[in-house]
Amino acid sequence: MNWFMELSPVMQALLATLFTWGVTALGAALVLFFKSVNRKVLDCMLGFGAGVMIAASFWSLLNPAIQLCEELGKENAWVAPAMGFLVGGLFIVVSERFLDKCYFTKWKESSVDRDSESLKRSLLLVTAVTIHNIPEGLAVGVAFGGVVAGVEGATVLSAMLLALGIGLQNFPEGAAVSLPLRREGYSRSKSFLYGQASGMVEPIAGVLGAIAAITMRSMLPFLLAFAAGAMISVVSSELIPESASENKNLATIGVILGFMVMMIMDVALG
């Protein structure tokens, strides 16, 4: 593991987000072997990933953002983190509204044949998941970049734990894209390609986040909080409702365990 610690934050962010993309592809690969997967297992994993992301949003992103504002001597240390958190959350809300509008418009077009409708719905599904993956990749990149930027409380270990938590929830996310496409009649290979494609944006966002964290230290509190707000928005609008729709108790246990594990590892080991 020493070799990883010696890498630049940009390379660390790249490798970490390649890992999260790989887990997305691994989840999408389930379509190559199964037509469906035990829903209870997926819901528990989604809940666990949501818990990890909630805990990471505070200990790995928001708290360091507030501490950095204090270090920079800003009078109101809460302003930049609060604004970043709000903008990050609204980014996901607006993106979802835009996708919902596109989805509704496409399906209202009566002149479109069934194959075109199926393709458009598939593309919208992949686009929705891809947009959610942008702030996740950004969060990982900013977390690694924050270490070299001297953010108090930011460590390589906490950034790695954040990537691990995001990777865990990416597994059922990849399956959630590929398996429905398979049920719609797509081939196994095409369903897999669509599923893994949703995670391709994470390495790009991760590298950009790390570079931004290193080169724009004064903007780092906003970027950290932006990533936190976007992650909380994704968790509250997608992960928790999806995981609790059929197995509420399992999802709740998963959230509690994920939050607890991330909290213990981040606070005790970070």
C-alpha positions as CSV (number, residue, x, y, z in Angstrom):
1,M,0.0,0.0,0.0
2,N,3.0,2.3,0.4
3,W,3.3,2.6,-3.4
4,F,-0.2,4.1,-3.4
5,M,0.6,6.6,-0.7
6,E,3.6,7.8,-2.7
7,L,1.6,8.6,-5.8
8,S,0.4,12.2,-6.6
9,P,-3.2,13.0,-5.5
10,V,-4.3,13.1,-9.1
11,M,-3.0,9.6,-9.7
12,Q,-4.6,8.5,-6.5
13,A,-7.9,10.0,-7.5
14,L,-7.6,8.4,-10.9
15,L,-7.0,4.9,-9.5
16,A,-9.7,5.3,-6.9
17,T,-12.3,6.3,-9.4
18,L,-11.2,3.6,-11.8
19,F,-12.0,1.3,-8.9
20,T,-15.5,2.7,-8.5
21,W,-16.0,2.5,-12.3
22,G,-14.8,-1.1,-12.1
23,V,-17.3,-1.9,-9.4
24,T,-20.1,-0.4,-11.6
25,A,-19.0,-2.7,-14.4
26,L,-18.9,-5.6,-12.0
27,G,-22.5,-5.0,-11.1
28,A,-23.5,-4.5,-14.7
29,A,-21.8,-7.8,-15.5
30,L,-24.4,-9.7,-13.5
31,V,-26.5,-9.5,-16.6
32,L,-24.1,-11.9,-18.3
33,F,-25.1,-14.6,-15.8
34,F,-28.5,-13.8,-14.4
35,K,-31.7,-12.2,-15.5
36,S,-32.4,-11.0,-12.0
37,V,-30.6,-10.7,-8.7
38,N,-31.9,-11.2,-5.1
39,R,-33.5,-7.9,-4.4
40,K,-32.8,-8.1,-0.6
41,V,-29.1,-8.3,-1.3
42,L,-29.1,-5.3,-3.6
43,D,-31.3,-3.2,-1.2
44,C,-29.0,-4.0,1.7
45,M,-26.0,-2.9,-0.4
46,L,-27.7,0.2,-1.5
47,G,-28.5,1.0,2.1
48,F,-25.0,0.4,3.3
49,G,-23.6,2.6,0.5
50,A,-26.0,5.3,1.4
51,G,-24.9,5.2,5.1
52,V,-21.3,5.4,4.1
53,M,-21.9,8.4,1.8
54,I,-23.9,10.2,4.5
55,A,-21.1,9.8,7.0
56,A,-18.5,10.7,4.4
57,S,-20.4,13.8,3.5
58,F,-19.8,15.2,6.9
59,W,-16.4,13.8,8.1
60,S,-14.6,13.7,4.8
61,L,-16.2,16.8,3.1
62,L,-18.3,19.2,5.1
63,N,-16.2,19.3,8.3
64,P,-12.9,19.8,6.5
65,A,-14.6,22.5,4.4
66,I,-15.6,24.4,7.6
67,Q,-12.1,23.9,9.1
68,L,-10.4,25.2,6.0
69,C,-12.5,28.3,6.0
70,E,-11.4,29.0,9.6
71,E,-7.7,28.4,8.5
72,L,-8.1,30.9,5.7
73,G,-9.3,33.5,8.1
74,K,-12.8,34.0,6.7
75,E,-15.1,35.8,9.1
76,N,-18.1,33.5,8.6
77,A,-16.7,30.1,8.1
78,W,-20.1,28.6,7.4
79,V,-20.9,30.7,4.3
80,A,-18.9,29.0,1.6
81,P,-19.7,25.4,2.9
82,A,-23.4,26.3,3.1
83,M,-23.5,27.8,-0.4
84,G,-21.5,24.9,-1.8
85,F,-23.8,22.4,-0.1
86,L,-26.9,24.1,-1.4
87,V,-25.6,24.4,-5.0
88,G,-24.4,20.7,-5.0
89,G,-27.8,19.5,-3.8
90,L,-29.7,21.8,-6.3
91,F,-27.4,20.5,-9.1
92,I,-28.8,17.0,-8.7
93,V,-32.4,18.2,-8.2
94,V,-32.3,20.3,-11.4
95,S,-30.6,17.5,-13.3
96,E,-33.4,15.1,-12.3
97,R,-36.1,17.6,-13.3
98,F,-34.4,18.1,-16.7
99,L,-34.3,14.3,-17.2
100,D,-37.9,13.8,-16.1
101,K,-39.0,16.5,-18.6
102,C,-37.0,14.8,-21.4
103,Y,-38.5,11.4,-20.5
104,F,-42.0,12.8,-20.4
105,T,-41.6,14.7,-23.7
106,K,-40.1,11.7,-25.6
107,W,-42.9,9.4,-24.4
108,K,-45.6,11.9,-25.5
109,E,-44.3,11.8,-29.0
110,S,-46.9,9.5,-30.8
111,S,-44.9,9.3,-34.0
112,V,-42.0,7.4,-32.5
113,D,-41.9,3.7,-33.0
114,R,-41.4,1.1,-30.3
115,D,-37.7,0.5,-31.0
116,S,-36.9,4.2,-30.9
117,E,-38.8,4.6,-27.6
118,S,-37.0,1.7,-26.1
119,L,-33.6,3.2,-27.1
120,K,-34.5,6.6,-25.8
121,R,-35.6,5.3,-22.5
122,S,-32.4,3.3,-22.2
123,L,-30.3,6.4,-23.0
124,L,-32.2,8.4,-20.4
125,L,-31.7,5.7,-17.8
126,V,-27.9,5.7,-18.5
127,T,-27.8,9.5,-18.5
128,A,-29.6,9.7,-15.2
129,V,-27.1,7.4,-13.5
130,T,-24.2,9.1,-15.2
131,I,-25.2,12.5,-13.9
132,H,-25.4,11.0,-10.4
133,N,-21.9,9.6,-10.8
134,I,-20.3,13.0,-11.6
135,P,-20.5,14.4,-8.0
136,E,-19.4,11.0,-6.7
137,G,-16.2,11.1,-8.8
138,L,-15.7,14.8,-7.9
139,A,-16.0,14.0,-4.2
140,V,-13.3,11.3,-4.4
141,G,-11.0,13.6,-6.4
142,V,-11.5,16.6,-4.0
143,A,-10.9,14.3,-1.0
144,F,-7.5,13.2,-2.4
145,G,-6.6,16.7,-3.5
146,G,-7.6,18.1,-0.1
147,V,-4.8,16.0,1.5
148,V,-2.0,17.8,-0.4
149,A,-3.8,21.1,-0.1
150,G,-3.4,20.8,3.7
151,V,-7.0,20.5,4.7
152,E,-7.2,19.6,8.4
153,G,-8.9,16.2,8.9
154,A,-8.3,15.2,5.2
155,T,-6.3,12.0,4.9
156,V,-5.6,9.5,2.2
157,L,-7.3,6.8,4.3
158,S,-10.5,8.8,4.6
159,A,-10.4,9.5,0.8
160,M,-9.9,5.7,0.2
161,L,-12.9,4.9,2.5
162,L,-15.0,7.4,0.6
163,A,-14.1,5.7,-2.7
164,L,-14.9,2.3,-1.1
165,G,-18.3,3.4,0.0
166,I,-19.1,4.9,-3.4
167,G,-17.9,1.7,-5.0
168,L,-20.2,-0.4,-2.8
169,Q,-23.3,1.5,-3.9
170,N,-22.1,1.4,-7.5
171,F,-22.4,-2.4,-7.7
172,P,-26.2,-2.5,-7.4
173,E,-26.3,0.7,-9.4
174,G,-24.6,-1.0,-12.4
175,A,-27.0,-4.0,-12.0
176,A,-30.0,-1.6,-11.8
177,V,-29.1,-0.3,-15.3
178,S,-28.2,-3.5,-17.1
179,L,-30.8,-5.9,-15.7
180,P,-33.9,-3.8,-16.7
181,L,-32.4,-3.4,-20.2
182,R,-32.0,-7.2,-20.4
183,R,-35.7,-7.6,-19.4
184,E,-36.6,-5.1,-22.2
185,G,-35.1,-7.5,-24.8
186,Y,-31.6,-6.1,-25.2
187,S,-28.8,-8.6,-25.7
188,R,-26.6,-9.5,-22.7
189,S,-23.6,-7.7,-24.2
190,K,-25.4,-4.5,-25.0
191,S,-27.1,-4.4,-21.6
192,F,-23.6,-4.8,-20.0
193,L,-22.1,-2.0,-22.1
194,Y,-24.9,0.4,-21.2
195,G,-24.6,-0.5,-17.5
196,Q,-20.9,0.0,-17.2
197,A,-21.0,3.1,-19.4
198,S,-22.8,4.9,-16.6
199,G,-19.7,4.8,-14.5
200,M,-17.2,6.0,-17.1
201,V,-17.6,9.6,-16.0
202,E,-16.2,9.0,-12.5
203,P,-12.5,8.9,-13.4
204,I,-12.8,12.1,-15.4
205,A,-14.6,13.9,-12.6
206,G,-12.2,12.4,-10.0
207,V,-9.1,13.8,-11.8
208,L,-10.8,17.2,-12.4
209,G,-11.7,17.3,-8.7
210,A,-8.2,16.5,-7.5
211,I,-6.7,19.1,-9.9
212,A,-9.2,21.8,-8.7
213,A,-8.5,21.0,-5.1
214,I,-4.8,21.4,-5.5
215,T,-4.7,24.5,-7.7
216,M,-7.6,26.5,-6.3
217,R,-7.2,26.2,-2.5
218,S,-9.5,29.2,-1.8
219,M,-12.3,27.4,-3.7
220,L,-11.7,24.2,-1.9
221,P,-14.3,24.7,0.9
222,F,-17.0,25.4,-1.8
223,L,-15.9,22.3,-3.8
224,L,-15.9,20.0,-0.8
225,A,-19.3,21.2,0.3
226,F,-20.6,21.0,-3.3
227,A,-19.6,17.3,-3.4
228,A,-21.2,16.7,0.0
229,G,-24.5,18.4,-1.1
230,A,-24.7,16.5,-4.3
231,M,-24.0,13.2,-2.5
232,I,-26.7,13.8,0.1
233,S,-29.1,14.7,-2.7
234,V,-28.4,11.5,-4.5
235,V,-28.7,9.5,-1.3
236,S,-32.1,11.1,-0.3
237,S,-33.6,11.1,-3.7
238,E,-32.4,7.8,-5.1
239,L,-30.5,5.4,-2.9
240,I,-32.7,5.4,0.2
241,P,-36.1,5.5,-1.6
242,E,-34.9,2.7,-4.0
243,S,-33.5,0.5,-1.3
244,A,-36.5,1.0,1.0
245,S,-39.2,0.5,-1.6
246,E,-39.5,-3.2,-0.9
247,N,-37.2,-4.0,2.0
248,K,-37.4,-1.1,4.4
249,N,-36.0,-2.8,7.4
250,L,-33.0,-4.3,5.5
251,A,-32.3,-0.9,3.9
252,T,-32.5,0.8,7.3
253,I,-30.0,-1.7,8.8
254,G,-27.8,-1.2,5.8
255,V,-27.8,2.6,6.3
256,I,-27.0,2.3,10.0
257,L,-24.2,-0.1,9.5
258,G,-22.7,1.9,6.6
259,F,-22.8,5.1,8.6
260,M,-21.3,3.4,11.7
261,V,-18.5,1.7,9.8
262,M,-17.5,4.9,8.0
263,M,-17.7,6.9,11.2
264,I,-15.5,4.5,13.1
265,M,-12.9,4.1,10.4
266,D,-12.8,7.8,9.5
267,V,-12.6,9.1,13.1
268,A,-10.6,6.3,14.7
269,L,-8.2,5.6,11.9
270,G,-8.3,8.9,10.0
